[in-house]
Amino acid sequence: MRGPQRPGSSADGNLPLELTAFVGRSAELGELARALESGRLVTVTGVGGVGKSRLAARAAAAAAPRDGVWRVELAAVRDPGFVEYAVVEALGLTDHTTRLPRETLLEHLAGHRCLLLDGCEHLVDGCADLVAELLRRLPDLTVLAVGRRPLGVAGERLFPLAPLGEDEAVELFAERAERQGLEVRDRAEVREVCRRLDGIPLAIELAAGRLRALSPGQLLERLDDRFRLLTGGGRDGLPRHQTLRTAIGWSHELCTPAERLLWARLSVFAGTFDLEAAEYVCGGDGLSSENVLDVLVELLAQSVVSREETATGVRYRMLDTVRAYGADWLAATGDAGRLRRRHRDWFMGLATWCELDWFSPRQGEVAARVEAELPNLRAALDHCLTEPDEAHLGQYLAGSLWFYWAGCGRLSEGRRWLELSLELDSEYPRSRLKALWVLGYVAILQGDAVPALAALQECQEEAELVADPMAVAYAEHRTGCLALVTDDMARAETLLRSALGRYREIGELNSNVLMGQVELAMTRAFLGDLPDAVRLCEDVRRVCEDHGEHWARSYALYVLAYAAWQGGDHAGARELLTDCLGHAHGFRDLLGSVLSIELLALVTVAQGDPAEAAVLQGAAGRMWPSVGLPLFGSAYYNAPHELCEAMARRALGEERYAECVRQGALLDREAAVARALEYFGVRPLDALPSPRGPVRQRRDGAGMRKPAASPTRKGGETAG
């Protein structure tokens, strides 16, 4: 998934084939740009490998030069029900409510100009339904779709893309040869190779990838042999879609047995993958893990696989057409089931290690890694929930990702996976219990109290029946959290103290446990015992800093800031809140961000700037619909907001206050956070951890643990 970008702007020499050097197509680019000016839905169609994605990306960037183009890559999405989640992910949106993703999209895309949906052909119904509503309700939006089939939406304009002309095809062939340090002259055999391949860019690039071993004349000879087998000697009867498959098949035949085997096995990955995953999943039974890298290098040289630099390091990708060929080959070998299980095992192990590493200095790397692997994690979840006798593994995996669902703004998708997993029967209660308390936690954060309470009660009752003290502790903890946000402070204190006692008895310590202590501190603060609240949160801060933990620490800082404000230490409260806001925003934790801005508004008015305080309240007001009920509908949480509003209204007057609130409501989340931090003299780039969303820089992943195999078939419990 990709966010707003200028396609083709990267200097990386090993971009995916669809983003390699843009050769020719100037006439088509102009025609597509004109189509986008006159139509609100344009679908670029054509055979696989003809260059649809590349052309569409260029045209979309030109059509929306100011706010960029939101590009959504759908090739890795397998379930039409997840199309909207994929778009939400690509746009970098965070919504903590129970709203459907479509409502979030409708709100966010208002005023935006261009959305590019790339790879729609296997999801036509889901894409068509979404696009139709977006266009109906967002009059300024233009959608550019890419696929081998039309969407069939009223008003759709089709833009069929033909292969390259002969001169352009020769230019592309020469350019790909030059990349390998080879010079290819415009000779008759080169033109004949391009004609044989119908000018299809992907087929030409695959053929050019063989120039290290074969001359153009030898390429032509081998192509002729391949086509004669398919057509009985006649070339005219071969349709273009078969030309591409023939070129891919021919490239496949020229591979060594080890290269063909790795090609097939790599097809189990969704989206991108890294070397360690490839070595584990694809190694063994005819291809040792130690040899995977050498074979992968050869596939890179032949343009079967492409290399990408990302925030999590070097990753690899196969184009969907190439992956599909490998998948067919894998199915024919009868080994597909085993490879999918190995894929599942790797990503079960990855989720387990990431859950453990969340309570460490590597939280930022963990968040980035899980986001990069989300397509593969979805594929693993889908496998677990569709294969017989693997429901417990799906429950375990969905539950193990609690830190990502809750801490990184993925509540809606997390809840969907948790609910799907719990619809299935499982013989392993511990996995089910974990999914239940995580579901309850997610529902609380969405402000959905009734389903939250039902899940937590079921978890506690079943946990007591099977004598699972850890699940009892988590169910009790989250029930106490629910009491806190629904203003039942006495019950909240009782449950949270009991849960913390249970954690101590079983030796549990992680981000969740520390959040329980923060929630108890918030309860004590609301009940007026500020010294006890400060004591509890200073202890949390110390433990977090000892372990390099930032997420739970940010909530401890929020409570400390509340206590500092209550004690009249406005400067101290401001410093704590800017630290809290920087980290919450970096994790895309919308709840932590909006709570910080609300309290910063009160500190601002207390320090003598009611206008800026009103602007911050307006910005927070815009954010709350994506969180849920403003301030949980809690009188305790709402009291600082009401005090700030009263002070600002009194100082500014009704008209000026309303004007400032409207000004703040124009700020999106990024702008609101930047303004709040800059106002207090904190540069956003200093305060924020590495940015989420589209990756721009390479980060060192040192210290990340490698997943081994999956957990035991009994599921296992790993809490944090």
Summary of the structure (lengths in Angstrom):
residues: 720
radius of gyration: 27.8
end to end distance: 27.2
largest distance: 89.9
contacts: 2591
relative contact order: 0.08
helix: 64%
strand: 5%
